[in-house]
Amino acid sequence: MKESIKIIKVEGAPAPAGHYSPGIAYNGMLFISGQLPVRADGSHTNTESFEVQARQTIQNVLGILKAAGSDASDLLKVTVYVVGIENWKIFNQIYTEMMGDAKPARAVVPVPELHHGYLVEIEATAAV
């Protein structure tokens, strides 16, 4: 019997602006869509510092993990898109602080720009 696909939403967070789900759980896996640094109340951080944006984006990923019954220790693979290679070092410091002992496989991809002028986006895969 085929396991059902479960859409993961964070209670109190705004609905996605596009045609996608924040997270999809299937067969013991959680696929987290690219998260931008939008606050739970829907306000944008695109005019704030890279540090503020990085922290908010990681919080968004952690919120989806929690909504799925998981946490950072369940992360398997994280892909980070960063505008400006100079932001890589500060991202790594914030990521290390916020992820604690969790050390999933990871790629950091420098990009020229992101939607709405944001400076960071994160997508991830985790176990549930």
Contacts in CASP RR format, 6 or more apart in sequence:
PFRMAT RR
TARGET T0000
AUTHOR 0000-0000-0000
METHOD contacts of the structure
MODEL  1
MKESIKIIKVEGAPAPAGHYSPGIAYNGMLFISGQLPVRADGSHTNTESF
EVQARQTIQNVLGILKAAGSDASDLLKVTVYVVGIENWKIFNQIYTEMMG
DAKPARAVVPVPELHHGYLVEIEATAAV
3 26 0 8 1.000
3 27 0 8 1.000
5 24 0 8 1.000
5 25 0 8 1.000
5 26 0 8 1.000
6 24 0 8 1.000
6 25 0 8 1.000
6 26 0 8 1.000
7 21 0 8 1.000
7 23 0 8 1.000
7 24 0 8 1.000
8 21 0 8 1.000
8 22 0 8 1.000
8 23 0 8 1.000
8 24 0 8 1.000
8 25 0 8 1.000
8 30 0 8 1.000
8 64 0 8 1.000
8 67 0 8 1.000
8 68 0 8 1.000
9 15 0 8 1.000
9 21 0 8 1.000
9 22 0 8 1.000
9 23 0 8 1.000
9 67 0 8 1.000
10 22 0 8 1.000
10 40 0 8 1.000
10 60 0 8 1.000
10 63 0 8 1.000
10 64 0 8 1.000
10 66 0 8 1.000
10 67 0 8 1.000
11 67 0 8 1.000
12 40 0 8 1.000
13 22 0 8 1.000
13 40 0 8 1.000
13 42 0 8 1.000
13 60 0 8 1.000
14 38 0 8 1.000
14 40 0 8 1.000
14 41 0 8 1.000
14 42 0 8 1.000
16 22 0 8 1.000
16 33 0 8 1.000
20 33 0 8 1.000
21 33 0 8 1.000
22 32 0 8 1.000
22 33 0 8 1.000
22 35 0 8 1.000
22 64 0 8 1.000
22 67 0 8 1.000
23 30 0 8 1.000
23 31 0 8 1.000
23 32 0 8 1.000
23 33 0 8 1.000
23 64 0 8 1.000
23 68 0 8 1.000
24 30 0 8 1.000
24 31 0 8 1.000
25 31 0 8 1.000
25 68 0 8 1.000
25 128 0 8 1.000
28 127 0 8 1.000
28 128 0 8 1.000
29 125 0 8 1.000
29 126 0 8 1.000
29 127 0 8 1.000
29 128 0 8 1.000
30 64 0 8 1.000
30 65 0 8 1.000
30 68 0 8 1.000
30 70 0 8 1.000
30 74 0 8 1.000
30 124 0 8 1.000
30 125 0 8 1.000
30 126 0 8 1.000
30 127 0 8 1.000
30 128 0 8 1.000
31 125 0 8 1.000
32 61 0 8 1.000
32 64 0 8 1.000
32 65 0 8 1.000
32 122 0 8 1.000
32 123 0 8 1.000
32 124 0 8 1.000
32 125 0 8 1.000
32 126 0 8 1.000
33 123 0 8 1.000
34 121 0 8 1.000
34 122 0 8 1.000
34 123 0 8 1.000
35 57 0 8 1.000
35 60 0 8 1.000
35 61 0 8 1.000
35 64 0 8 1.000
35 121 0 8 1.000
35 122 0 8 1.000
35 123 0 8 1.000
36 57 0 8 1.000
36 60 0 8 1.000
36 114 0 8 1.000
36 115 0 8 1.000
36 116 0 8 1.000
36 118 0 8 1.000
36 120 0 8 1.000
36 121 0 8 1.000
37 44 0 8 1.000
37 45 0 8 1.000
37 46 0 8 1.000
37 48 0 8 1.000
37 52 0 8 1.000
37 53 0 8 1.000
37 54 0 8 1.000
37 55 0 8 1.000
37 56 0 8 1.000
37 57 0 8 1.000
37 60 0 8 1.000
37 118 0 8 1.000
37 119 0 8 1.000
37 120 0 8 1.000
38 44 0 8 1.000
38 45 0 8 1.000
38 56 0 8 1.000
38 60 0 8 1.000
39 45 0 8 1.000
39 56 0 8 1.000
44 116 0 8 1.000
45 52 0 8 1.000
45 53 0 8 1.000
45 56 0 8 1.000
45 118 0 8 1.000
46 53 0 8 1.000
46 116 0 8 1.000
46 117 0 8 1.000
46 118 0 8 1.000
46 119 0 8 1.000
50 87 0 8 1.000
50 90 0 8 1.000
50 91 0 8 1.000
50 119 0 8 1.000
50 120 0 8 1.000
51 90 0 8 1.000
51 94 0 8 1.000
53 118 0 8 1.000
53 119 0 8 1.000
53 120 0 8 1.000
54 87 0 8 1.000
54 90 0 8 1.000
54 91 0 8 1.000
54 94 0 8 1.000
54 95 0 8 1.000
54 119 0 8 1.000
54 120 0 8 1.000
55 94 0 8 1.000
55 98 0 8 1.000
57 120 0 8 1.000
57 121 0 8 1.000
57 122 0 8 1.000
58 94 0 8 1.000
58 95 0 8 1.000
58 98 0 8 1.000
58 99 0 8 1.000
58 122 0 8 1.000
59 98 0 8 1.000
60 122 0 8 1.000
61 78 0 8 1.000
61 122 0 8 1.000
61 124 0 8 1.000
62 71 0 8 1.000
62 72 0 8 1.000
62 98 0 8 1.000
65 71 0 8 1.000
65 72 0 8 1.000
65 74 0 8 1.000
65 75 0 8 1.000
65 126 0 8 1.000
68 126 0 8 1.000
68 128 0 8 1.000
69 128 0 8 1.000
70 126 0 8 1.000
70 127 0 8 1.000
70 128 0 8 1.000
71 102 0 8 1.000
72 98 0 8 1.000
72 99 0 8 1.000
72 100 0 8 1.000
72 102 0 8 1.000
73 101 0 8 1.000
73 102 0 8 1.000
74 126 0 8 1.000
74 127 0 8 1.000
74 128 0 8 1.000
75 99 0 8 1.000
75 102 0 8 1.000
75 104 0 8 1.000
75 124 0 8 1.000
75 125 0 8 1.000
75 126 0 8 1.000
76 104 0 8 1.000
76 105 0 8 1.000
76 124 0 8 1.000
76 125 0 8 1.000
76 126 0 8 1.000
76 127 0 8 1.000
77 104 0 8 1.000
77 105 0 8 1.000
77 106 0 8 1.000
77 124 0 8 1.000
77 125 0 8 1.000
78 104 0 8 1.000
78 105 0 8 1.000
78 106 0 8 1.000
78 107 0 8 1.000
78 122 0 8 1.000
78 123 0 8 1.000
78 124 0 8 1.000
79 106 0 8 1.000
79 107 0 8 1.000
79 109 0 8 1.000
79 122 0 8 1.000
79 123 0 8 1.000
79 124 0 8 1.000
80 91 0 8 1.000
80 95 0 8 1.000
80 106 0 8 1.000
80 107 0 8 1.000
80 108 0 8 1.000
80 109 0 8 1.000
80 120 0 8 1.000
80 121 0 8 1.000
80 122 0 8 1.000
81 109 0 8 1.000
81 111 0 8 1.000
81 114 0 8 1.000
81 120 0 8 1.000
81 121 0 8 1.000
81 122 0 8 1.000
82 88 0 8 1.000
82 91 0 8 1.000
82 108 0 8 1.000
82 109 0 8 1.000
82 110 0 8 1.000
82 111 0 8 1.000
82 119 0 8 1.000
82 120 0 8 1.000
83 110 0 8 1.000
83 111 0 8 1.000
83 112 0 8 1.000
83 113 0 8 1.000
83 114 0 8 1.000
83 117 0 8 1.000
83 118 0 8 1.000
83 119 0 8 1.000
83 120 0 8 1.000
84 110 0 8 1.000
84 111 0 8 1.000
84 119 0 8 1.000
85 110 0 8 1.000
87 119 0 8 1.000
87 120 0 8 1.000
88 108 0 8 1.000
88 110 0 8 1.000
91 108 0 8 1.000
91 120 0 8 1.000
92 108 0 8 1.000
104 124 0 8 1.000
104 126 0 8 1.000
114 120 0 8 1.000
114 121 0 8 1.000
115 121 0 8 1.000
END
